[in-house]
Amino acid sequence: MQGRNCNPALPLGIAVLVLVLASISPASSQQQVSFNIGGSAAKKPSSGGGAGAGGGDSFDQFITKNVEHFAVTEQIYASKAKASGGKVLDAELAAAEAGTVRYVVSPDGKGNFKTITDAIKAVPEKNKKRTILDIKPGTYKEKLTIPMWKPFITFVGNPKNPPVITWDDTAGTRGKDGKPLGTLASATVAVEADYFSASGVVFKVN
């Protein structure tokens, strides 16, 4: 596996796609949107908080902040790969891939966890191992955050019968304070951590 296949911008791309899908439908809309996934700095959410912090920010502000963050992290990862000419994994990623851990998530109770939320909770903070969540077929109605202090997480499903992760929030959905969530806080899956990847999973926003 070569370094060019381990794009650190992948988490940003996934987060932006999920957020865009969440924002395009008003709260009253019945339109269903879904997409398949193949192959930054953030605040730690408060207890009970949903995916994505800073729901009050506009979408333009969100994009601006992430573009700025990408420019910084691009330089960091480029420096990590410079010694090898960009042809091998950086040291952190190589070490993580050498110590893979696998958890099975199955709603029927036949795995390690019944929910993806519980599996993510089981990943230690400052995780240093590639942690594969083998997600069995089924519909998982969960609002998920991959926090920045839990890197190296991978979602894997069966592409012939993929698991579906779904939630119903839109930018107009009212939060506990009675105000609209906004684009950021309406995400079904918010990825804040580095080295995240997903394959054979459907992310759906109703």
C-alpha positions as a Markdown table, in Angstrom:
| # | Residue | x | y | z |
|---|---|---|---|---|
| 1 | Met | 0.0 | 0.0 | 0.0 |
| 2 | Gln | 1.6 | 3.3 | -1.1 |
| 3 | Gly | 1.4 | 6.6 | 0.6 |
| 4 | Arg | -0.5 | 8.2 | -2.3 |
| 5 | Asn | -3.5 | 5.9 | -1.5 |
| 6 | Cys | -3.7 | 7.1 | 2.1 |
| 7 | Asn | -5.1 | 10.6 | 1.5 |
| 8 | Pro | -5.5 | 12.5 | 4.7 |
| 9 | Ala | -8.1 | 14.7 | 3.1 |
| 10 | Leu | -10.5 | 11.7 | 3.0 |
| 11 | Pro | -12.2 | 12.6 | 6.4 |
| 12 | Leu | -12.8 | 16.2 | 5.1 |
| 13 | Gly | -14.3 | 14.9 | 1.9 |
| 14 | Ile | -16.7 | 12.5 | 3.7 |
| 15 | Ala | -17.8 | 15.1 | 6.2 |
| 16 | Val | -18.5 | 17.7 | 3.6 |
| 17 | Leu | -20.5 | 15.2 | 1.5 |
| 18 | Val | -22.6 | 14.1 | 4.5 |
| 19 | Leu | -23.2 | 17.7 | 5.5 |
| 20 | Val | -24.2 | 18.8 | 2.0 |
| 21 | Leu | -26.7 | 16.0 | 1.8 |
| 22 | Ala | -28.1 | 17.0 | 5.2 |
| 23 | Ser | -28.5 | 20.7 | 4.2 |
| 24 | Ile | -30.2 | 20.3 | 0.9 |
| 25 | Ser | -33.6 | 19.2 | 2.2 |
| 26 | Pro | -35.8 | 21.5 | 4.4 |
| 27 | Ala | -37.3 | 20.0 | 7.6 |
| 28 | Ser | -40.6 | 19.5 | 5.9 |
| 29 | Ser | -39.2 | 17.7 | 2.9 |
| 30 | Gln | -39.9 | 14.0 | 2.3 |
| 31 | Gln | -37.1 | 13.6 | -0.2 |
| 32 | Gln | -34.7 | 10.8 | 0.5 |
| 33 | Val | -31.0 | 11.1 | -0.3 |
| 34 | Ser | -28.3 | 8.5 | 0.0 |
| 35 | Phe | -24.8 | 7.8 | -1.2 |
| 36 | Asn | -22.3 | 5.0 | -1.0 |
| 37 | Ile | -18.8 | 5.2 | 0.4 |
| 38 | Gly | -16.3 | 2.8 | -1.2 |
| 39 | Gly | -13.0 | 1.9 | -0.6 |
| 40 | Ser | -9.3 | 18.9 | 11.9 |
| 41 | Ala | -9.4 | 20.5 | 14.7 |
| 42 | Ala | -12.7 | 20.5 | 16.6 |
| 43 | Lys | -14.1 | 20.9 | 20.1 |
| 44 | Lys | -14.9 | 17.9 | 22.2 |
| 45 | Pro | -18.7 | 17.6 | 22.2 |
| 46 | Ser | -20.5 | 18.1 | 25.4 |
| 47 | Ser | -22.3 | 15.1 | 26.9 |
| 48 | Gly | -25.4 | 14.4 | 24.9 |
| 49 | Gly | -24.2 | 16.6 | 22.0 |
| 50 | Gly | -24.8 | 15.5 | 18.5 |
| 51 | Ala | -22.5 | 15.1 | 15.5 |
| 52 | Gly | -20.5 | 18.2 | 14.5 |
| 53 | Ala | -19.8 | 21.2 | 16.6 |
| 54 | Gly | -20.6 | 24.8 | 15.9 |
| 55 | Gly | -24.0 | 24.5 | 14.3 |
| 56 | Gly | -24.4 | 28.2 | 14.3 |
| 57 | Asp | -21.7 | 28.7 | 11.7 |
| 58 | Ser | -22.9 | 29.3 | 8.1 |
| 59 | Phe | -22.0 | 26.7 | 5.5 |
| 60 | Asp | -19.6 | 29.1 | 3.8 |
| 61 | Gln | -17.8 | 29.6 | 7.1 |
| 62 | Phe | -17.6 | 25.8 | 7.5 |
| 63 | Ile | -16.1 | 25.4 | 4.1 |
| 64 | Thr | -13.6 | 28.3 | 4.7 |
| 65 | Lys | -12.4 | 26.8 | 8.0 |
| 66 | Asn | -11.9 | 23.4 | 6.5 |
| 67 | Val | -10.1 | 24.6 | 3.4 |
| 68 | Glu | -7.7 | 26.5 | 5.8 |
| 69 | His | -7.3 | 23.4 | 7.9 |
| 70 | Phe | -6.6 | 21.3 | 4.8 |
| 71 | Ala | -3.9 | 23.6 | 3.7 |
| 72 | Val | -2.1 | 23.3 | 7.0 |
| 73 | Thr | -2.5 | 19.5 | 7.3 |
| 74 | Glu | -1.4 | 19.0 | 3.6 |
| 75 | Gln | 1.9 | 20.6 | 4.5 |
| 76 | Ile | 2.2 | 18.4 | 7.6 |
| 77 | Tyr | 1.6 | 15.2 | 5.8 |
| 78 | Ala | 3.8 | 16.2 | 2.9 |
| 79 | Ser | 6.7 | 16.7 | 5.3 |
| 80 | Lys | 6.1 | 13.3 | 6.9 |
| 81 | Ala | 6.3 | 11.6 | 3.5 |
| 82 | Lys | 9.2 | 13.7 | 2.2 |
| 83 | Ala | 12.0 | 11.4 | 3.6 |
| 84 | Ser | 10.6 | 8.5 | 1.6 |
| 85 | Gly | 9.8 | 10.4 | -1.5 |
| 86 | Gly | 6.1 | 9.9 | -0.8 |
| 87 | Lys | 6.3 | 6.2 | -1.7 |
| 88 | Val | 5.7 | 4.6 | 1.7 |
| 89 | Leu | 3.3 | 5.2 | 4.6 |
| 90 | Asp | 4.2 | 7.8 | 7.2 |
| 91 | Ala | 5.4 | 6.3 | 10.5 |
| 92 | Glu | 2.2 | 6.8 | 12.4 |
| 93 | Leu | 0.1 | 5.1 | 9.7 |
| 94 | Ala | 2.6 | 2.3 | 9.2 |
| 95 | Ala | 2.5 | 1.5 | 13.0 |
| 96 | Ala | -1.3 | 1.6 | 13.1 |
| 97 | Glu | -1.6 | -0.8 | 10.1 |
| 98 | Ala | 0.7 | -3.2 | 11.8 |
| 99 | Gly | -1.5 | -3.5 | 14.9 |
| 100 | Thr | -5.0 | -3.9 | 13.4 |
| 101 | Val | -8.0 | -4.5 | 15.8 |
| 102 | Arg | -11.4 | -5.7 | 14.5 |
| 103 | Tyr | -14.8 | -5.3 | 16.2 |
| 104 | Val | -17.9 | -6.9 | 14.8 |
| 105 | Val | -21.1 | -4.7 | 14.9 |
| 106 | Ser | -24.3 | -6.7 | 14.5 |
| 107 | Pro | -27.8 | -5.7 | 15.5 |
| 108 | Asp | -28.7 | -9.3 | 16.3 |
| 109 | Gly | -26.2 | -9.4 | 19.2 |
| 110 | Lys | -23.9 | -11.9 | 17.5 |
| 111 | Gly | -21.0 | -9.5 | 17.3 |
| 112 | Asn | -19.0 | -7.5 | 19.8 |
| 113 | Phe | -21.5 | -4.6 | 19.7 |
| 114 | Lys | -25.1 | -4.1 | 18.7 |
| 115 | Thr | -24.6 | -0.4 | 17.7 |
| 116 | Ile | -21.9 | 1.5 | 15.9 |
| 117 | Thr | -22.1 | 4.1 | 18.6 |
| 118 | Asp | -21.0 | 1.6 | 21.2 |
| 119 | Ala | -18.2 | 0.4 | 19.0 |
| 120 | Ile | -16.8 | 3.9 | 18.6 |
| 121 | Lys | -17.0 | 4.4 | 22.4 |
| 122 | Ala | -14.8 | 1.3 | 22.8 |
| 123 | Val | -12.0 | 2.8 | 20.7 |
| 124 | Pro | -9.5 | 4.3 | 23.1 |
| 125 | Glu | -8.6 | 8.0 | 23.1 |
| 126 | Lys | -5.4 | 8.7 | 21.2 |
| 127 | Asn | -5.9 | 5.4 | 19.5 |
| 128 | Lys | -2.8 | 4.1 | 17.7 |
| 129 | Lys | -4.1 | 1.0 | 16.0 |
| 130 | Arg | -6.1 | 0.6 | 12.8 |
| 131 | Thr | -9.6 | -0.3 | 14.3 |
| 132 | Ile | -11.9 | -1.9 | 11.8 |
| 133 | Leu | -15.6 | -1.9 | 12.6 |
| 134 | Asp | -17.0 | -4.9 | 10.6 |
| 135 | Ile | -20.6 | -3.7 | 10.3 |
| 136 | Lys | -23.1 | -6.4 | 9.5 |
| 137 | Pro | -26.1 | -5.9 | 7.2 |
| 138 | Gly | -29.0 | -3.9 | 8.7 |
| 139 | Thr | -30.3 | -0.4 | 9.2 |
| 140 | Tyr | -28.5 | 1.6 | 11.9 |
| 141 | Lys | -30.5 | 4.6 | 12.9 |
| 142 | Glu | -27.6 | 6.5 | 14.6 |
| 143 | Lys | -26.2 | 9.9 | 14.7 |
| 144 | Leu | -22.4 | 9.4 | 14.7 |
| 145 | Thr | -19.3 | 11.4 | 15.4 |
| 146 | Ile | -15.7 | 10.1 | 14.9 |
| 147 | Pro | -13.9 | 12.5 | 17.3 |
| 148 | Met | -10.5 | 13.9 | 16.5 |
| 149 | Trp | -8.9 | 12.0 | 19.4 |
| 150 | Lys | -9.9 | 8.6 | 17.9 |
| 151 | Pro | -8.0 | 8.3 | 14.6 |
| 152 | Phe | -7.4 | 5.1 | 12.5 |
| 153 | Ile | -11.1 | 4.0 | 12.4 |
| 154 | Thr | -12.5 | 2.1 | 9.4 |
| 155 | Phe | -16.1 | 1.2 | 8.6 |
| 156 | Val | -16.4 | -2.0 | 6.5 |
| 157 | Gly | -19.6 | -3.5 | 5.2 |
| 158 | Asn | -20.5 | -6.1 | 2.6 |
| 159 | Pro | -20.9 | -4.2 | -0.7 |
| 160 | Lys | -23.4 | -6.8 | -1.9 |
| 161 | Asn | -25.6 | -6.2 | 1.1 |
| 162 | Pro | -24.3 | -3.1 | 2.7 |
| 163 | Pro | -25.3 | -1.8 | 6.1 |
| 164 | Val | -27.3 | 1.5 | 6.1 |
| 165 | Ile | -26.5 | 4.3 | 8.5 |
| 166 | Thr | -29.3 | 6.8 | 8.7 |
| 167 | Trp | -30.6 | 9.8 | 10.6 |
| 168 | Asp | -33.4 | 12.3 | 10.0 |
| 169 | Asp | -31.8 | 15.7 | 10.9 |
| 170 | Thr | -31.7 | 18.6 | 8.4 |
| 171 | Ala | -30.3 | 22.1 | 8.8 |
| 172 | Gly | -33.9 | 23.2 | 9.8 |
| 173 | Thr | -34.4 | 20.5 | 12.4 |
| 174 | Arg | -35.1 | 22.1 | 15.8 |
| 175 | Gly | -32.5 | 21.3 | 18.6 |
| 176 | Lys | -33.1 | 21.0 | 22.3 |
| 177 | Asp | -33.0 | 24.8 | 22.6 |
| 178 | Gly | -35.7 | 25.1 | 20.0 |
| 179 | Lys | -33.4 | 26.7 | 17.4 |
| 180 | Pro | -32.5 | 25.1 | 14.0 |
| 181 | Leu | -29.5 | 22.8 | 14.2 |
| 182 | Gly | -27.8 | 24.4 | 11.2 |
| 183 | Thr | -25.7 | 22.5 | 8.7 |
| 184 | Leu | -22.9 | 21.4 | 10.9 |
| 185 | Ala | -24.9 | 19.9 | 13.7 |
| 186 | Ser | -27.3 | 18.2 | 11.3 |
| 187 | Ala | -24.8 | 15.7 | 10.0 |
| 188 | Thr | -25.6 | 12.0 | 10.2 |
| 189 | Val | -21.9 | 11.1 | 10.3 |
| 190 | Ala | -19.4 | 13.7 | 11.3 |
| 191 | Val | -15.7 | 12.7 | 10.8 |
| 192 | Glu | -13.3 | 14.8 | 12.7 |
| 193 | Ala | -10.4 | 12.3 | 13.1 |
| 194 | Asp | -7.5 | 11.6 | 10.8 |
| 195 | Tyr | -7.0 | 8.3 | 8.9 |
| 196 | Phe | -10.7 | 7.5 | 8.7 |
| 197 | Ser | -11.9 | 5.3 | 5.9 |
| 198 | Ala | -15.1 | 3.5 | 4.9 |
| 199 | Ser | -16.0 | 0.8 | 2.4 |
| 200 | Gly | -19.2 | -1.0 | 1.5 |
| 201 | Val | -21.4 | 1.3 | 3.7 |
| 202 | Val | -24.5 | 3.4 | 2.7 |
| 203 | Phe | -24.9 | 6.8 | 4.4 |
| 204 | Lys | -28.5 | 7.9 | 4.0 |
| 205 | Val | -30.3 | 11.1 | 4.9 |
| 206 | Asn | -34.1 | 11.0 | 4.8 |
